[in-house]
Amino acid sequence: MKCRRKLAYGRKSLISFSLISAVMVPNAAIFATPPRTPDKTVNCEILVVGGGLSGAATAYEGLLAGRTVCLTEITDWLGGQISSQGTSALDERPTQRALQFYSRGYLELRNRIERKYGELNPGDCWVSDSCFLPRDAHNILSEILKDAEKRGKGKLNWFPNTVIKDLEISADGKIINSAIAIQHQPAKGAAPLNSYTLSQTIEDAYTYADSSRLTKSIIRLVPQQNPKTATKNWYVVDASETGEIIGLADVPYRLGIDALSYLEPSASSTENDPYCPQGFTYTFAMEATKDPQPQTMPPYYPQYAPYFSYELQRLANFDLVFTYRRIWSPKKGQPTKFGGVNFTASQPGDISMQNWTWGNDYRPGTAADNLIYSRQQLQSTGQLQPGGWMGGLRTEALRKGEEKSLSYYYWLVAGTTDSQLGDGVKQPQPNHRLLSGLNSPMGTASGLSKYPYMREGRRIIGRPSWGQASGFGIWEIDISRRNYNDEYYRNTLPADMYRQLRAALAGLEATSVITGQIDPDKALRRTRSTIFPDSVGIGHYAIDFHPCMTETPPEKPGNTERAGERRGAGQAYPFQIALRAMIPQKIDNLIVGGKSIATSHIAAAAYRVHSFEWSAGAAAGTVAAFALKNAIAPYELVDDLPKYEPQLEALKRLLKENGNPTAFPDTSIFNQKWEDWK
């Protein structure tokens, strides 16, 4: 053990958590005095920001480790993707699913879904082996965390309808000392929560003052004092959907497209472009009915109608689209087939959740309409100033995403146009109704999900590491199954970059390629993902793109997807979650989970699905509890790699013993059989 690890956070970051200094490092987020004294102060050992799957998994492992966990969430539902974002269809790969090779908490989630309905797929959908109602997902996760709290003798402080407004960061910029949160509830005489869409309330939610709609409570979240050592240690975990805390704390991150390189050879641009992340989606639920229903055209429908399409001829069938993510089916229909896909026909009473690329995806790709503000935009809008944080999102983009989703519903039931396939393809389907209201599957008056499904947010740049002096990251070539033999890569990449690419993919022959002893095109391409010595979790999914659009506004007639964005799409090998991808630069007690780990734009297209989010959250919760117990900062677990790190190995053993795998079966540099994983 290194001597410095005997300190609470090591000599590299030694500082009292109670220190408050007026002298701050440049660009560090600082604590702004709220307009009134906080209504309460709450002690936490692990502060988790974001109640999605990654945040729930972090809390789950923290509670089982006996820790006091504070969990904040902007909506009133736990679960993110499977609840408040409405994408309650588990994205899984066949081999991993067949082997049930998942984190223990994710397995418990799947088991409880099956127990709730008596089957894993009550929707009889065909996109997944499990489609279910979003409102039930929140209830299931709530019970899972309650049971974990009881079993592990931890304590959960749950803060729904809560946002982080400010951070107090130490004078040297290395420690988050406290956070100020704003929790809201309906003002006296106002409509219940979820009566308004997110675009109508988000700016209010981040404002200290009460309003005609919302009454606010100001909460100061601080480290819990250790009674044995008198130290005040805690960890903050950014499990938010957009990388909110890394934006607020102003740690280095990427957003959108990464520039072309041998690590990202399918990139669509030779320069970084923060304004073209993947599209986001407001999902909604609709029900099949026996009789035609009255349908009201939204006033803004003509603006968005030119965008909508079934996309491909083999998908141009309403029943196929409806059953794709059908989340409830009380009576199974007759087996049918279209475009090579087998499914059961929809029946009255069936409920479908809609999440469609050329439907309710909203895909802005310019600085004039992007949703997630870049660092430059955060600076120009004053959000990096004390008290200026407003969530880091463009409200207008949220509003237009909401309008587009409701317009897509109208297109499904009444539309007769198709932007990609032409006239005569789309037929009206009036025997359906939008499910809206506070008791609807989405739990909102509008019928839209409480929060949009986010496929990509801010992604940290890890700390400098061997082989990646500019900061650790997981890149396209670390996971992609593409062989890169086609002429595009030979002709597009500069010769030196192409040789670097082939060397990086050559596995055991890499040195011979670099030195010129083997022709790059003749080197054997490894058939597995990169193996990370600091892996703390796993995932497997295809590299799946919902690209931004070329022009603004994205619904502009004749608009096209950004050229080259789908080039990197395709199958991926089973992959790992490196601990270095979860450790940001600058701040030592911040851990990143979920979609904001250090991945590239292309790799992020696979590192975003349900089981990955849980695995990353399980790792974050375990790392935080391990660091608190052993008085070691997470970065100290990996700062001597590739040398042997005994504490890192102890952490990995703990993860494995707890049923949280860090590698797929038979992972080895000598195992070249990963093509069998489907």
N, C-alpha and C positions, 0 to 999 in steps of 0.2 A: 504494500500500500504506500502511496506517495505521502510524504509528510504533510504536504499542504492540504491533503484531504481530511485531516483531522479538524480543520476549521469548518465552521458552519457552511460556508460557501467557497472555501479556498482562499488563499491570499490574493488570487487574481481579482476577486470580487468582494473582499472583506469590507463590510460596511454595516452599520447598525440599521435595522429595518425601521427604527423609530426616528431616524434622522430626517429632518426637513430643512432644506437649504434653499435660499433664494438664488444661489448661484447654480445655473443649470448649464449642461453642455449644449452646444448648438444643435437645433432641430429636435431636442428631446421633448416629448410631451410632458407637460407639467400640470400640477394641480391648480385649478382655478377656484377661488373661494366661491361657493354657491351663494345665491342671494339670501339664504337664510341658513341657520344652523341645521345640519342634518337631523332628520327626524329620529334616526337611530343609527347605532354603530353595530356592525356584526363581525364577529371573528371567524376567520376561515383558515384552514390549513391548505386547502386546494380551492382556488376560485376558478370556476369553469364558465366561460362566456360563450353562450350558445347552447340551446337545449336540443339540438338535432341528434342524429344517431351517434356522432362522434362525441358530443358533449354528454349524452346519456351513458355511453360506454365508459367515458372518463370517470363520471360520477359513480357508476357501478363498481369499478375496480377500486376507486378511492374509498367507498363505503365498506367494501369487503375487507379492505386493509385497516379498517377501524378509524378512518380519518374524518375530520369535519369538512364537509364539502359544501360550498356555496355555488349554486347553479342559477345563472340568469338566462332569460329567454325573452325576446321581443314580443312573441305571441304568448298565448295562454296554453299552448299544447307542447308536450314533449314529443320528440321524434323526427322533426325536420322533414326529411324526404318522405317518410311514410305517414306523416300526419299533417302538419301545418303547410307543407308544400304539396301535399296531395298525391305524390307519386308512390302510392301504396301497392306497387308491383315490384317484387324483389328482383333486381338485376343480378343474375347468377350464371355461372358457367357449368355445363353438364357434369364434367368430371369432378370438380370440387363439390358440387351438390351431391353427386352420387356417393362420394366418400364421406360426406358430412364433415369436411375438413375446414372448420371455422372456429372462431373464438368462442369461448364458453358462453359468454353473454348473448352472442348472436344465435347460438344454438338454442338457448333458453327462449329467446324471442320467437324463433320459428316454432318451437314446441308449444308456446302459449298461444300463438295464433291458431295452431291446429286444435288445441284444447278448446279455445273460444268457440270455434265454428264446427268442430267435429271433423274438420278436414283442413288441409293447408291452403286449398285454392277454392274458397267459397264463391269466387267470381267466375270460375271456369274460363279464365283468360287463356290466351295462347302465347303471350309474350313471356310468361314466367310460370313457375310451378306454384306461385303464391301471389294472388291478388285479393285485396280485402278492403274494408272501409277505413278511411283515414281517422275518423273519430274514435274507432275502436283501438287503433294503434296507440293513441295517447293514453288511453285507459290501461292498456296492457303494459306499456313502459312504466307508467306510474306505479303499478303493482310490483313490477320487477325491481324498481329502485327501493320501494318500501321494504321488500323482502331482503334486499341486499343490506339495507341499513340495519335491519334486525339481526341478520346472520353475522355480519361483520362487526356489529356494535359500533358502527360509525354514526355520524349525524349529518342529515341532509337539510340544508337551508335552501328551499326552493323559492325562486323569485320569478314568477311569470309576469308578463307585461312589463318587462324591465330592460332598460338599456344602460350601457356604460357611457357616461358623459365625459368623465375626466380621469386622468391618471396622475398620481404623484410619483415622480421618478427621482431617484437619488441624485446627488450632486454630480457624481461621476457618470451618470446615465446607465448604470448597470443593474439597478434593482427597482422594481415596481414596489413602492412602499405602501400604497393604498389606492383605492379606486372609489370614485363617486358614481353611484347608480341612481337612476330615476325610475321609480315604479309608478304606473298610472292605473287609475280606475275611473269609472264613469263619474262625471260631475253630477251633483244633485240635480235631478230632473232631466238629465241628458239621456240619450239612447244608450242601450247596453253596448259593451265592447263587441266588436265584430259587426256592428251595424254599418260601419264605414269601411272602405277599402284602405289598404296600406298607404296608398298615395295621399289619401285624405287626412291621415293621422300621423305619419312618420315624423314630420317636422315638429308637430305638437309634442310627440313622445320624447324628443330630444331637447325640449325647452323646459327650463326649470319652473317657470311660472305656471300656475293653474290656468285653465281655459274654460270656455263654456262647455266643452266636451269632456275634458279630463281634469281630474284632481291628481296631484303628484305627491309622492313621498320621496324624500331624498335620503338615500342610504349610504353610509360610509362603510366600505368593506376593507377590513384590515387583517394583518396576520394574527393568528392565534398564538399566544405565548405558550412556550413549552414549559410546564411546571418543573421539569427536572433540570433544565439548563438555563432557564430565564431568557432564552433567545426567542425572537419573534420571526419565525421562518414560515414562508408559504410559497406556493407556486401558483402562477396564473396560467391557465390553459386557454389559448384562443381556439375555440371549436366553433366559431361563428361561420356563417355561410359565405361571407365575402372576404374574410381575413380582416375583420374590423379592427381588432386590437393591434395587429401589426401595422395597420395604416395609422391609427391613433398614436401608437408609440413611435412611429416613424423609423422602424427598423428597415434595412434594405429588403426589397422585394421586387418581383417581376409581375407584370400584368399583361395579358394578351400574348401576341406572337413573339417568339424568340427568334433572333436573327439566324440565318442559315449558317451552319457550322458542321463539322464532322460528327458532332454529338446530336445534332438536329438536322440531318441532311434533307428531310422532306419539308423543311420550313417554307412557307409561302412568301417570305420576304427576306431581303438581305440585311434588313435593319429591324430592330425591335419595334413593335407597334403595340402600345398599351391599350389602344382603342378597339381592338378586335379580339375580345375573348369569345367564348362560346355563347350562344343565345340563352336567354332565360325564359321561363314559361310559367304563366299562371294557369294551373290546371283547374278543371271544373268537373262536376258529375252530372250526368244526364240519364234519364230513365226512359226505357221503352214503354209505350202505352198501347192499349188495345185500340183506342180511337184517336183520330187526329186532334192535335192540340192547337189552340190559338197561339200564333207566333208573332211577336212584335219586333219589327226591325229597329235596331239601335240607331239613333240619329247619326252616328259616326260610321255606320256600316259601309257606305260608299267609299270612304277613305281607305278601308282595309280590304275590301272585296277583291281588288285586282291581285292580291297576294296569294289567296287560298288555292290549295291543290291537293289531290290525292298523291301527287309527286311522281309515281310510277304506274304504268299501265297494269302491272301485276298486283298493285294495291288498290286499284280503282273500283272498290266495292264497299258500299257503306257498311254492310253487316260485318265484313272483315275488319274494318276500322273500328267499329263499335265494340266488337268482341276482343280486340287486341289487348286492351287493358280493362276488360269488364271486371268490376270489383265486387259484384253481387249478382247471383243468379239462383233464385230460389227453386226454379224448375228448369231442368236441363233441356235444351232444344235438340232438334234432330242433327245428326252429324252432316256436315256439308264441307265443301272444298272450293277454294278460289285461288288462282295463281300459284297452285302447288301447296297451299296451306290448308291443313285440316283444322276445323273448328266446329263448334256446335252453334246452330242458328240462335239468334237472340229471341227472347220471349218477353211479352209484357211483364213488367216488374223487374227486369234486368237493369242493372245500373252500370254505366261505363264511366271511367275516368279518361279524360282526353288530354293527351300530351303528344302533339304531332308537329313535326318539323315545319311543314308548309301549312300549318294551321295556327295554333296558339303560341308557337315559339315567337319571341320578339328578339330580333337579331341586329341591333345597331352596331355599326363598325367604324364610326368616326368620332372625333373630339366634340362634334356638335350634338351628338345624341347618345353617347355611351352611358351605361348605367353606373358602373363602378368608377368613381373618380380616380384618376391617376394622381401621383404625388404632386405633379405640377398643378393640377386642378384643385387639389386639396389646399395647396398654398394660396392659390389665387382667390379661392372662395373663403379664406380665413379659417378653415377647419382645423389647421394645425396650430392656431393661436389658443392661448388659455381660454377655456370655456366656449370655444368655437365649434367643437365637434358636433356634427349633425348626422352621423351615421355613414358619411362618405359615399352617399348614393345620390343620383339625379332623380328628383321627385317626378319630373316630367316624363322620364323614361318609364318609371313605374306606372304612371297614369296611362300612358299609351299602351303598355303591355296589358293592362287591365281591359282597356277598350278593345284591343285586338282579340283578346281571348273571348270576350262576350260576342264580338262580331263573328268569330269562328263558329261559335255555337249556332248563330243564326244561319251561317253558310251551310253548316251540316244539315239543318232541318229545312231550309228554304232556298239555298243557293242553287244556281244552274250554270255557273261558270267554273272554269278550271284553268289557272294561269300557266300550268305546265303541259296539260294534256289537251287543251282546246275545248271547243263546244261539243255538246252531246254526251259528255261523260258523266257529269254530275246531275243527279236527279233529286228533287225535293223529298224529304223524309219527315213529314209532319207528325207522325205518330211517336213523338218524343217530347219530353219537357225538361227544362233546366231545373235542377234541384237546388233551390236557394232557401235561405232562412237559417236562423241560429241553430236549429235542430237538424239541418241537412248534413250530408256526409262531410262537407267542407267546413261546416259550422259558421258560415257567414251569411249575412243578409243578401249579398250579391251573388252567392253561389261560387265565387272564386276561392281558390286556396288563400289561406291567411297570409302567406308569404310566397313569393315566386320560387319555383324550383331553380336553384342555382347550379349550373354545371361547372363553373370556373370562377374563382375569385382571385384576390391577391395571393401570390405564392412566394414564400420567403426565399431568399438566397442564403444558403447555409454558410457556416463559417469556413474559412479556408481550410482545405484538407489535402492530404497527399493526392497528387494527380489533378486536383482542382483548386489551384492557388487563388482563383477569383471568388471562390465560394462553392460549397458543395451543392450538387443538384442531381436529380434523377432525370435522365434524358431519354429521347426517343429510342436510341440504339440500345439502351439498357433493357428494354422490354419487347421491342417489335420483332415479329417473326419474318419481316420482309428480308429478302436475301440481297437486295440492292444491286442485283446483277444487270438490271435493265439499262438501256442506253441513257435514260434521263440522268442518272447519277454520274455516269462516265462523262457525259457531255456538259452537264450543268455545273458540277463541282470543279473548282480549280484542282489541278493535278495533285498538289501537296495535300489538299483537303481530302481528295478521294483516297489517297494512300493512307492518310490518318484514319479515315473511316474503315477501310478494309483491315487495317492493323488492329483497330479497336474491336472488330468483330471476329478476328482470327483466333481468339482464344490462345491456345498453347503455341501457335505459330506467329504470334504478334511481333516478336523481336525480329524474326526472319523477314517479315514484310517491311518493317521499318528500315532495316539495314539494306533492303533490296535483294536479299538472297532468294526471296520468293516473289513472283509476280503477284500483285494485289488481287488480280482476277482469279488466280489459281489457289489462293489460300482457302482452306476449309472454313466455312462460316459456322461459328458455334451455334448450337441449337438449344439455347436456354437463355434466360434472362441473366443479368449481372447478379452475382452472389455478393452480398454485402456482409462483412464480418460483424457489423453492428446492427443486423436486422432485428427488429423488435415486433414485426407483424408481417402479414401477407395479404395478397389480393390477386384476383384474376378476373379480367374482363377484356373485351376487345377495345381497341383504340377507336372510339366512336365520336364522330364530329357532328355538331350542329353549328356550322360556320356563320360568322357575321356576314352581313350583306355589304355590297360594294359601295352603294351610294346612300345618301340620306334624303328623306326618311327611308327606313328599311322596307316599308310597305309600298314604296314608289312603284308605279306600274312599269313592268319590264326590268326591274332590278334583278341583279344576279348575286349569287354567293361570291365571296371574295375568291379570286382565282387561286388555285393551288392549295386551298385550305384542306381539302379532303385527301390530298396526296398521302399524308401520313396515316390515314385511316387504315384499319385492317386488324388482323389477329395479333394477339400478344401472348407471350409465354407467361406462365404463372410467375408473379413477381413478389419482391420483398419491400418492406418499409424500413429504410435505414434510419437509425436514431439521429444521425447527422442531418437528415432531412427535416427533423422536428425541432432543431435547435437554432433559433435565429441569431443573427449577429447583434452585438451591443448589449442586449439585456440578458442577464444570467438566470433570472427566475421566471422566464417566460418560455412555455412549451407550446408548440403548435401542433394541432391535430387536424383531422378532417382534410378538406380539399386545399388547405393553405400550406401544406408541407412543401418542401423544396423540390418540386417537379417542374419540368418544362411544359410549354403549352401543349405539345403533342402527347407527352406522357400523362399529363393531367386528364386527357380524354379517356384514359383507362382507370386512373386513380381517382374515381369520383363516385363509385357505386356503393350500394348499401353495406355489403359485407366488409369492403375496404374501410369505409368510414368507421364501422364498429371496431375493426382491428386496430386502426390508428388511435381511436379513443381509448381502447383497452391498454395500448402501449403508453399513452400519455398519463393515464391514471396510475398505472403501475410504476412508471418512471418517477412521477411526483412523489408517491408514497415511499418508494425505495430511496430517493434522494433525501427526503425528510428523515427517514430512519437512520441512514448511514452518514448524514452530515456531509453530503457530496453534491456538487452541482452537476447537472446532466452533461454539460460540455466536458467536464473532467473525466467522464466515462469513455470519451472517444478522442481526447486531445493527443494521445500518443500513438494512435493507429498509424501504420499497420503493426506496430509492436503489440505484444500481448497486453490486454487490459483485464486484470483479474476482477475488478468490480463490474465491468461490463459482462463478463462471463457469469458472474453471480446473478446479475439482473436477468440475463437470458434464461438461466436455469429456473429462476422464479417464474418467469412468464410461462415456460413450458410446464412446470409443475402445476400452475394455476389453470392449465387448459387453454392457453393463448399461444398458438403456434407461431414461430418466427421463421419457419422454413417449410416448404412442401416436402412430402416424403421423397427420400433418395436424392435430395439436393446435393450436388457435387460437381466439381469442374469436369469430372470424368463421365458423368451421366449425360448422354446425348440423346435421350429418348423422350424429350419433352414435346415432340410433335404429336404424341399420343394424347396429350391433355387437350380436351375439347372445351 
